[in-house]
C-alpha cells in the first residue's frame, strides 16, 4: 500500500521550437553522425575488428568523434531555443471538479461532449501546467487567461497539441489490466 500511495502523478511535456535553423542543424548533425558511424562500421569490418570490440573501435574513430561533437553542439543549441511545457495529471477529484466547473452547453451535450469546448481547454491547461525554476523547485504555472491567450493566438494544430498534452496526461493508463 505504501508503494501505491507514494506513486507520483504522471507528467507529459510539449516541446515548442520556432527556430527552423536550429532544427535543421540538429537534423543535419544527426545524419552526419549516422554517416560517420556507417563508414566507421564498414571500415572496422574491412580491417577485421572483432565484433566484440567493434563498438569501441567505431566510437574512437576521429570522424565519429568529430561528428559526435557537432551533434552535441547542435542538440544543445536546439535545446537552448526550445520551450518545454510540462503538464501533470490531476488527482481524480480535481479532474472531476474541473469537469463540473465547465459543463457542456445543451447543444454540446447533445453532441456527446463531456465538457464545454469553449472554456474547458484553457482551464485544463492551466490546472495541469507546472513550471520549475533553475533549482528544480516548482513555481506557479500559467494562468487560465494565459492558456486562453495561447489557444487563441496559436495556429489550430499547435493549439490542439497544447490542449491534447494536458488532456492525454490525464487519460493515459499506467496500469496493466492483465489478461483477464
C-alpha positions in Angstrom: 0.0 0.0 0.0 2.9 2.4 0.8 4.2 2.0 -2.7 0.8 2.7 -4.2 0.4 5.8 -2.1 3.9 7.0 -3.0 3.3 7.0 -6.7 3.7 10.3 -8.4 1.2 11.7 -10.8 2.2 11.2 -14.5 3.8 14.1 -16.4 4.0 14.9 -20.1 5.9 17.5 -22.0 5.2 19.5 -25.1 8.3 20.9 -26.8 7.9 24.1 -28.8 10.6 25.5 -31.1 10.2 28.2 -33.7 13.8 28.2 -34.8 13.9 26.2 -38.0 17.6 26.7 -38.5 18.4 25.1 -35.1 16.1 22.2 -36.1 17.8 21.9 -39.5 21.3 21.9 -37.9 20.3 19.3 -35.4 18.9 17.0 -38.1 21.9 17.5 -40.4 24.3 16.8 -37.5 22.3 13.6 -36.7 22.6 12.5 -40.3 26.3 13.3 -40.4 26.7 11.2 -37.2 24.9 8.3 -38.8 27.1 8.5 -41.9 30.3 8.7 -39.9 29.2 5.6 -37.9 28.3 3.7 -41.0 31.6 4.5 -42.6 33.5 3.5 -39.5 31.5 0.3 -39.2 32.3 -0.6 -42.8 36.0 0.2 -42.2 36.0 -1.9 -39.0 34.7 -4.9 -40.9 37.3 -4.4 -43.7 40.1 -4.2 -41.0 38.8 -7.3 -39.3 37.9 -5.7 -36.0 36.3 -8.4 -33.9 32.5 -8.0 -33.3 33.0 -7.7 -29.5 35.4 -4.8 -30.0 33.7 -3.1 -32.9 31.6 -0.5 -31.0 34.5 0.7 -29.0 36.6 0.9 -32.2 33.8 2.8 -34.0 33.3 5.4 -31.3 37.0 6.1 -31.1 37.4 7.0 -34.8 38.2 10.7 -35.4 35.4 11.2 -37.9 32.9 9.7 -35.4 34.3 11.8 -32.5 34.1 15.0 -34.6 30.5 14.1 -35.7 29.5 13.5 -32.1 30.9 16.9 -31.0 28.9 18.6 -33.8 25.8 16.7 -32.9 26.2 17.6 -29.2 26.6 21.2 -30.1 23.6 21.2 -32.4 21.4 19.5 -29.9 22.4 21.9 -27.2 21.7 24.9 -29.5 18.3 23.4 -30.2 17.6 22.8 -26.5 18.5 26.4 -25.8 15.8 27.7 -28.2 13.1 25.2 -27.3 10.4 25.9 -24.8 9.3 22.9 -22.8 5.8 23.0 -21.3 5.2 20.3 -18.7 1.8 19.0 -17.7 1.0 16.9 -14.6 -2.1 14.8 -14.3 -4.7 15.9 -11.8 -5.9 13.8 -9.0 -9.3 12.3 -9.8 -11.3 14.6 -7.5 -9.7 17.7 -9.1 -10.3 16.3 -12.6 -14.0 15.7 -11.8 -14.4 19.2 -10.2 -12.9 20.8 -13.3 -15.4 18.9 -15.4 -18.3 20.0 -13.1 -17.0 23.6 -13.4 -17.1 23.5 -17.2 -20.2 21.5 -18.2 -21.1 21.3 -21.8 -23.8 23.6 -23.2 -27.0 21.9 -24.1 -26.0 21.7 -27.7 -22.6 20.3 -26.8 -24.2 17.7 -24.6 -26.5 16.7 -27.4 -23.3 16.0 -29.5 -21.9 13.8 -26.7 -19.4 16.3 -25.3 -18.2 15.8 -21.7 -17.2 19.4 -21.2 -17.7 22.9 -22.5 -15.3 23.1 -25.5 -15.0 26.9 -25.2 -13.9 27.1 -21.5 -12.6 23.7 -20.5 -9.3 23.6 -22.6 -7.8 26.7 -21.1 -8.9 25.6 -17.6 -7.4 22.2 -18.0 -4.1 23.5 -19.4 -3.8 26.0 -16.5 -4.7 23.3 -13.9 -2.1 20.8 -15.3 0.7 23.1 -16.3 3.7 23.1 -14.0 6.9 25.1 -14.1 10.2 24.6 -12.4 12.9 27.2 -11.7 16.6 26.7 -12.3 16.9 24.8 -9.0 14.1 22.4 -10.0 11.6 23.9 -7.5 8.1 24.2 -8.7 6.8 27.7 -9.3 3.4 28.9 -10.5 2.4 27.7 -13.9 0.4 29.5 -16.5 -3.0 31.0 -15.6 -6.2 30.2 -17.3 -6.1 33.6 -19.1 -2.6 32.9 -20.4 -3.6 29.5 -21.6 -6.6 31.0 -23.4 -4.3 33.6 -25.0 -2.1 30.8 -26.4 -5.1 28.8 -27.6 -6.4 31.9 -29.4 -3.0 33.1 -30.8 -1.5 29.8 -32.0 -2.5 28.0 -35.2 -5.1 25.3 -34.8 -2.7 22.4 -35.0 -0.5 23.9 -32.2 -3.4 24.9 -30.1 -4.7 21.3 -30.4 -1.3 20.0 -29.4 -1.3 22.2 -26.3 -4.7 21.0 -25.2 -4.0 17.4 -26.1 -0.9 17.4 -24.0 -2.9 18.4 -20.9 -5.7 16.0 -21.8 -3.6 12.9 -22.6 -1.6 13.1 -19.4 -4.9 12.7 -17.5 -6.2 9.9 -19.7 -3.1 7.6 -20.1 -3.4 4.4 -18.2 -0.2 3.3 -16.3 -1.6 0.1 -15.1 -1.6 -3.3 -16.7 -5.0 -4.8 -16.5 -3.7 -8.3 -17.2 -5.0 -11.0 -19.5 -8.3 -11.1 -17.6 
